[in-house]
Amino acid sequence: MDDYSSSNNDFSQDREEGSRYYNSPFYVSGETRNGRNKKNILSYILVALISSAVGGIAAGFIFLAARPMVEPVMDKTVGNLFQALATQISTNSNSDAQTSLRKIEIEETVSPVVAIAEKVGPSIAGIKVTYKVVSPFNFFGDFESQGEGEGSGIIVTKDGYILTNYHVIEKAYSSTNKKMAGEIQVYLPNNKKPISAKVVGTDARTDLAVIKIEQDNLPEAELGNSSELRVGELAVAIGNPLGLEFAGSVTAGVVSAVNRSMEVDGKKLTLIQTDAAINPGNSGGALVNSKGQVIGVNTVKLASTGIEGLGFAIPIDEVKPIMEQLIKYTYVKGRPQIGIGGVNVDEHTSRVYDIPVGVYVRQVFPFSGAEKAGIQVGDVIVEFGGKPVKTIEELNDIKEGFKAGDTVKVAIIREGKRMTINLKLTEER
């Protein structure tokens, strides 16, 4: 368990052609037409008709030579020839129009979002957790009731491993003693019968968890690469907003930003920002790109009056190594841990209680490096690894510069006295 604090982001061509026609000797303007000799006019008309006929016949033979597959090539008369040509041209025009309409029709019916939903939708599961809620009463003793929560999950293997957010299953599982504290049920698409699931591994720091159901031949999702994302590209969210009643909901938007740093529940996360609608229940579901590849795990939405289109997902490139280690080891290996639970002592608290600014040790975990080094409840950590410490966040940031097994000098204040002890960091589990 991580060290934590409990304190509760073409007209020119037409003109040229018109000029040629205007300057041609065969063009007659309205002003001069009535002044022309009728014989000259008739001769012009006769020449034009003869020229058109000869030219048309020549063009017809050229057309036939260029298109030998025209069916009525055996027609001998000029009339039949023109009729055949007209028929062929009409047929070709209709065929081209039909082809064009067919292409437009196909393009309109095959929507990228439809294709994405059909590909990825079967790989998105619904998750329901039930857990006990104890409410204390002064006169009647503790009153026990049942709490419920719902979310989404992504099927990542054919044999039943499902990726989700840690906060989706948190209340049904104790990460401290690695035991179930409730029940987790999975609902597969098009299957109303729930399937019992067990927790494989959790990582509160990245808000990720892997659960498993005993099923085979499941439709696993294809995982993409979030490092290739570009702002503005298509992003589709698939999950169960507001619970299983709206299972398999699909919302579309764009990637609004990448590498957005945010603090969620005291943890710093680097997230993908999207305007695809993400609501409670979408947590643990998939954010998908135009190829139908999962590029992120939907995790949080900023909700407030006047705020719209601010949803966030954990980048899949950060998810993959965590998921693989959770499946293989049930935890993320190599992370250093001090082994305490603490609260911040700010300037005001320091003056009121006459204790130094730093991290007040409120809990020491059994078998941890802190316990073995002799740190006690009530100590105030003021320096770690030679650097001053004022908050639990600063302490954790400094700690990340070390690895499990390293020995670090820690300065503490105990009952008004400063002490320096050597602490060997253990591996976070």
C-alpha positions in Angstrom: 0.0 0.0 0.0 1.3 3.4 -0.9 2.2 6.0 1.8 -0.8 8.2 2.0 -2.4 11.3 3.5 -5.8 10.9 5.2 -6.7 14.5 4.6 -9.8 14.7 2.9 -7.4 19.7 -16.5 -14.0 27.5 -65.3 -15.1 30.9 -65.9 -11.9 32.1 -67.6 -12.1 29.2 -70.1 -15.7 30.2 -70.9 -14.6 33.7 -71.6 -11.9 32.6 -73.9 -14.3 30.3 -75.8 -16.8 33.1 -76.0 -14.2 35.4 -77.4 -13.4 32.9 -80.1 -17.0 32.5 -81.0 -17.5 36.3 -81.1 -14.5 36.8 -83.4 -15.4 33.8 -85.7 -16.6 34.7 -89.2 -19.6 32.4 -88.6 -20.8 34.5 -85.6 -23.5 37.0 -86.6 -24.5 39.7 -84.2 -28.1 40.9 -83.8 -27.2 44.3 -85.2 -25.8 43.0 -88.5 -28.0 39.9 -89.1 -30.9 41.9 -90.8 -28.5 43.7 -93.1 -27.0 40.5 -94.6 -27.9 39.1 -98.0 -30.4 36.3 -97.6 -28.4 34.2 -100.1 -25.3 34.6 -98.1 -27.2 33.5 -95.0 -28.6 30.4 -96.8 -25.2 29.5 -98.1 -23.8 29.8 -94.5 -26.6 27.5 -93.2 -26.0 25.0 -96.0 -22.3 24.8 -95.4 -22.9 24.4 -91.7 -25.3 21.6 -92.2 -23.1 19.7 -94.6 -20.1 20.3 -92.3 -22.1 19.0 -89.3 -23.2 15.9 -91.1 -19.7 15.0 -92.4 -18.2 15.8 -89.0 -20.8 13.8 -87.1 -20.2 10.7 -89.4 -16.4 11.0 -88.9 -16.8 11.4 -85.2 -19.0 8.3 -85.1 -16.5 6.2 -86.8 -13.7 7.5 -84.6 -15.9 6.8 -81.6 -16.5 3.2 -82.8 -12.8 2.7 -83.4 -12.0 3.8 -79.9 -14.9 1.7 -78.3 -15.0 -1.5 -80.3 -17.3 -3.1 -77.7 -20.3 -1.0 -78.7 -23.0 -3.5 -79.5 -24.7 -2.0 -82.7 -21.6 -1.7 -84.8 -23.3 -3.6 -87.7 -25.7 -0.7 -88.4 -25.0 0.6 -91.9 -27.1 3.7 -92.2 -26.3 7.0 -90.7 -29.6 7.1 -88.9 -29.0 3.8 -87.2 -25.5 4.8 -86.4 -26.6 8.0 -84.6 -29.3 6.0 -82.8 -26.8 3.4 -81.7 -24.4 6.1 -80.5 -27.1 7.9 -78.6 -28.2 4.7 -77.0 -24.7 3.9 -75.9 -24.0 7.3 -74.5 -27.3 7.3 -72.6 -26.5 3.8 -71.2 -23.0 4.9 -70.1 -24.3 8.0 -68.5 -27.0 6.1 -66.5 -24.4 3.5 -65.5 -22.0 6.2 -64.3 -24.8 8.0 -62.4 -25.9 4.7 -60.7 -22.2 4.0 -59.8 -21.9 7.5 -58.3 -25.1 7.2 -56.3 -24.0 3.8 -55.1 -20.7 5.1 -53.8 -22.4 8.0 -52.0 -24.9 5.7 -50.5 -22.1 3.4 -49.1 -20.1 6.3 -47.7 -23.1 7.6 -45.9 -24.1 4.3 -44.3 -20.7 3.2 -43.1 -20.0 5.6 -40.3 -16.7 5.3 -38.4 -18.5 5.5 -35.1 -20.8 2.6 -36.1 -17.8 0.5 -37.1 -16.1 1.3 -33.8 -19.1 0.5 -31.7 -19.6 -2.8 -33.5 -16.0 -3.8 -33.1 -15.4 -2.7 -29.5 -18.8 -2.8 -27.9 -18.8 -6.6 -27.3 -15.5 -6.1 -25.3 -17.0 -3.7 -22.8 -18.5 -5.3 -19.7 -20.7 -3.9 -16.9 -19.4 -4.2 -13.3 -21.6 -4.1 -10.2 -20.2 -4.2 -6.7 -22.1 -4.7 -3.4 -20.6 -4.0 0.0 -21.6 -3.6 3.6 -22.2 -0.1 5.0 -22.1 0.3 8.8 -23.9 3.3 10.3 -23.3 3.8 14.1 -26.3 4.6 16.4 -25.9 5.6 20.0 -28.9 3.7 21.3 -29.4 0.7 19.1 -25.8 -0.2 18.2 -24.4 -0.3 14.7 -26.8 -0.5 11.8 -25.7 -2.5 8.8 -26.9 -1.9 5.3 -25.8 -2.8 1.8 -24.2 -0.4 -0.6 -23.9 -0.7 -4.3 -21.8 0.7 -7.1 -21.6 0.3 -10.8 -19.0 0.9 -13.5 -17.4 -0.5 -16.6 -14.6 -2.8 -17.6 -12.6 -3.7 -20.7 -12.1 -7.4 -21.6 -8.4 -7.7 -22.3 -7.9 -11.5 -22.7 -10.1 -14.2 -24.1 -9.9 -16.2 -20.9 -11.6 -13.5 -18.7 -9.2 -10.9 -17.5 -11.0 -7.5 -17.3 -9.3 -4.1 -16.8 -11.1 -1.4 -14.8 -10.6 1.5 -12.5 -9.6 0.8 -8.9 -12.2 3.1 -7.5 -14.9 1.0 -9.3 -14.2 -2.0 -7.1 -12.5 -0.4 -4.2 -15.3 -0.7 -1.7 -15.7 -4.4 -2.4 -12.0 -5.2 -1.9 -9.5 -4.4 0.9 -6.2 -3.6 -0.7 -4.6 -3.6 2.8 -5.1 -7.2 3.6 -5.8 -8.3 0.0 -9.3 -9.8 0.8 -12.8 -9.3 -0.6 -14.9 -7.0 1.4 -18.0 -7.5 -0.7 -19.1 -9.0 -4.0 -18.1 -8.1 -7.6 -20.4 -9.2 -10.5 -19.7 -8.8 -14.2 -22.4 -8.4 -16.9 -21.3 -9.3 -20.4 -23.0 -7.6 -23.4 -26.3 -9.3 -24.4 -26.2 -11.4 -21.3 -28.4 -10.4 -18.3 -27.0 -13.1 -16.1 -24.2 -11.8 -13.8 -20.9 -13.6 -13.5 -19.0 -13.6 -10.2 -15.5 -12.0 -10.4 -12.4 -12.1 -8.3 -9.8 -9.4 -7.9 -6.4 -10.2 -9.5 -4.6 -7.0 -8.6 -5.0 -3.4 -7.8 -3.0 -0.2 -8.0 -4.5 2.7 -6.1 -1.8 5.1 -7.3 -2.8 4.9 -11.0 -6.5 4.0 -10.2 -6.3 0.7 -12.1 -7.4 -2.8 -11.2 -7.7 -6.2 -12.9 -10.5 -8.6 -12.1 -11.2 -12.0 -13.6 -14.2 -14.2 -14.5 -14.1 -17.9 -15.4 -15.1 -17.6 -19.0 -13.5 -18.6 -22.3 -13.5 -17.3 -25.9 -14.4 -13.8 -24.9 -14.1 -10.9 -27.4 -10.9 -9.2 -26.2 -10.3 -5.5 -27.1 -7.5 -4.3 -29.3 -5.1 -2.0 -27.4 -3.6 0.9 -29.4 -0.8 3.4 -28.7 -1.7 6.6 -26.9 1.7 8.1 -27.8 0.5 8.5 -31.4 -2.6 10.6 -30.5 -3.1 14.0 -32.0 -5.3 16.7 -30.7 -8.5 16.9 -32.8 -8.7 13.2 -33.8 -11.8 11.1 -33.3 -12.4 9.8 -29.8 -15.3 7.4 -28.9 -16.2 6.5 -25.3 -18.0 3.2 -24.6 -19.3 2.2 -21.2 -22.2 2.2 -18.9 -23.0 5.8 -17.9 -25.2 6.1 -14.8 -25.1 2.3 -14.4 -26.1 -0.9 -16.1 -29.5 0.5 -17.2 -27.6 2.4 -19.9 -25.1 -0.4 -20.7 -23.1 -0.2 -23.9 -23.7 3.5 -24.4 -21.5 5.1 -27.1 -20.6 8.8 -27.2 -18.3 10.5 -29.7 -16.0 13.5 -29.7 -12.4 14.4 -30.2 -9.1 14.2 -28.3 -9.1 17.7 -26.7 -5.6 17.4 -25.2 -2.9 14.9 -24.4 -0.6 14.7 -21.4 -3.0 16.7 -19.2 -1.7 16.7 -15.6 -4.3 16.6 -12.9 -4.6 15.8 -9.2 -7.3 13.2 -8.5 -7.9 12.2 -4.9 -4.5 13.4 -3.9 -2.8 11.5 -6.7 -1.1 13.2 -9.7 -2.2 11.7 -13.0 -1.3 12.4 -16.6 -4.5 12.0 -18.6 -6.1 12.3 -22.1 -8.7 15.0 -22.2 -11.8 14.5 -24.4 -15.2 16.1 -25.1 -16.8 12.7 -25.6 -19.5 12.5 -22.9 -18.2 10.6 -19.8 -20.5 10.2 -16.8 -20.5 8.2 -13.6 -20.6 4.6 -14.6 -18.3 5.2 -17.6 -15.3 4.7 -15.3 -13.3 1.7 -16.3 -14.7 1.8 -19.9 -12.8 2.4 -23.1 -11.8 5.5 -25.0 -11.3 4.4 -28.6 -9.6 5.8 -31.7 -10.8 5.7 -35.3 -9.2 2.3 -35.8 -11.3 0.7 -33.0 -8.3 0.5 -30.7 -8.4 1.3 -27.0 -6.3 4.4 -26.3 -7.4 5.1 -22.8 -9.3 4.0 -19.7 -12.1 6.5 -18.9 -11.6 7.6 -15.3 -13.0 11.0 -14.4 -15.2 13.9 -15.5 -15.1 17.5 -14.2 -18.7 18.2 -13.2 -19.8 21.6 -12.1 -22.2 24.3 -13.1 -21.1 25.8 -16.5 -18.6 23.0 -17.2 -19.2 20.8 -20.3 -17.1 18.4 -22.3 -14.3 17.8 -19.9 -13.7 14.1 -19.6 -10.5 12.3 -18.9 -8.9 8.9 -19.6 -5.7 7.2 -18.4 -3.4 6.8 -21.5 -3.2 3.2 -22.6 0.6 3.4 -22.9 0.7 4.0 -19.1 -1.9 1.3 -18.5 -0.3 -1.6 -20.3 2.8 -2.1 -18.0 0.7 -1.7 -14.9 -2.0 -4.2 -16.2 0.7 -6.7 -17.1 2.3 -6.6 -13.7 -1.0 -6.8 -11.9 -1.9 -10.0 -13.9 1.6 -11.5 -13.3 2.4 -10.4 -9.8 -0.9 -9.0 -8.4 1.0 -5.7 -7.7 3.4 -3.3 -9.4 6.9 -4.4 -8.6 9.9 -2.2 -7.7 8.0 0.7 -6.1 9.6 2.0 -2.9 7.5 2.3 0.2 8.2 3.9 3.6 5.3 2.2 5.4 3.4 5.1 7.1 0.1 6.9 7.0 0.4 10.5 7.7 -1.2 14.0 7.7 0.2 17.4 6.8 1.2 19.8 9.6 0.8 23.3 8.1 1.8 26.6 9.7 -1.5 27.1 11.4 -1.6 23.6 12.9 2.0 24.0 13.9 1.3 27.1 16.0 -1.9 25.7 17.6 -0.3 22.4 18.6 3.2 23.5 19.0 4.6 20.9 16.7 6.9 21.4 13.6 5.7 21.8 10.1 6.1 18.5 8.3 4.4 15.1 8.0 2.8 13.8 11.2 3.0 10.0 11.5 -0.4 8.7 12.2 0.0 5.1 11.4 3.0 2.7 10.9 2.4 -0.4 8.8 3.5 -3.8 10.2 6.7 -5.3 8.8 7.5 -2.0 6.8 10.8 -0.2 6.6 9.4 2.5 8.8 8.6 0.0 11.6 12.0 -1.7 11.3 13.7 1.7 11.4 11.9 2.6 14.7 9.5 5.3 13.4 6.6 5.8 15.8 3.1 7.2 15.7 3.4 10.9 16.7 6.8 11.5 15.0 6.9 14.4 12.5 9.1 13.8 9.4 10.8 17.1 8.5 13.5 15.8 6.1 13.9 12.8 3.8 17.0 11.9 1.8 18.6 15.2 2.7 15.7 17.3 1.5 13.2 19.3 3.6 9.6 17.9 3.8 6.5 19.9 4.5 3.7 17.7 3.0 3.0 14.1 2.3 3.0 15.0 -1.4 6.5 16.3 -1.1 7.6 13.2 0.8 6.2 10.9 -1.9 7.8 12.9 -4.7 11.2 12.6 -3.0 10.7 8.9 -2.3 10.1 8.2 -6.0 13.7 9.2 -6.6 14.8 6.0 -4.8 14.0 2.3 -5.4 13.0 -0.5 -3.2 16.0 -1.7 -1.1 17.7 1.7 -0.8 18.6 3.1 2.6 17.6 6.7 3.2 18.4 9.1 6.0 15.2 10.5 7.6 15.0 13.4 10.0 12.2 13.3 12.5 11.0 15.4 15.5 10.0 13.3 18.5 8.8 15.1 21.7 10.6 18.2 20.6 13.9 16.5 19.8 15.4 16.1 16.4 16.6 12.6 15.4 18.1 11.1 12.2 17.5 7.5 11.5 18.3 5.2 8.6 15.3 3.7 6.8 15.5 0.9 4.3 12.7 1.3 1.7 10.6 -1.8 1.2 8.7 -2.8 -1.9 5.2 -1.5 -2.2 2.6 -4.3 -2.6 
